[in-house]
Amino acid sequence: MNANQMIIKMVLDRWYGALKNCTSLIQAITDEQLNNEIAPGKNRGIYYIFIRPSHCGK
């Protein structure tokens, strides 16, 4: 394995690790917690997890 392949492997391993950690965090949140407002008068947690990512980058 050359240096470029090693760097790519390290980046991808870290990316997949971050996705695994994020998935674990989201799965640990209850429906009740997701329905709470982030701050008074602000969006609920469910918005940021399910709706917001679909609009990012547009």
ABEGO torsion letter per residue (X at the ends): XBAAAAAAAAAAAAAAAAAAAAAAAAAABBAAAAABBABBGBBBAAAAAAAAAAABGX
